[in-house]
Amino acid sequence: MKLRLLLWLLGLMLKRALRRKPGFRQALADARRLDWGIATEDLSIARHFRMSPEGIQTGAGLPVDLDLELRFDDEATALRVLRKPTQQAFLDGMMAGKVRLVGDSADLNKLQKLLKQL
């Protein structure tokens, strides 16, 4: 339940940043478009985000056409990593086999640049 709420709030924060923060808008314009999602490995909790300079759309589930997916072993791991989303936290999770990246790591760098603007 906590992870679902966190992901829903993340969507609100992204939409708010697009409206209010010029640095975020510029970073998103530079990235052009980024479709990404976060989920647990069993897909019991999943949310996707479609971001472009024109707007941000979010929804439940993981469509197959996403550029980047962050898959977490379980809800507790996802909460731990997403509360402090540092590069080191992601690397530690990947090395331990608790976090899996599906997609291009360049898209992960774009996402991290965007999330720094929040």
Secondary structure, DSSP 4 states (H G I P E B T S, - for coil): -HHHHHHHHHHHHHHHHHHH-HHHHHHHHHH--EEEEEEETTSSSEEEEEEETTEEEEEES--TT-SEEEEESSHHHHHHHHHS--HHHHHHHHHHTSEEEEE-HHHHHHHHHHHHT-
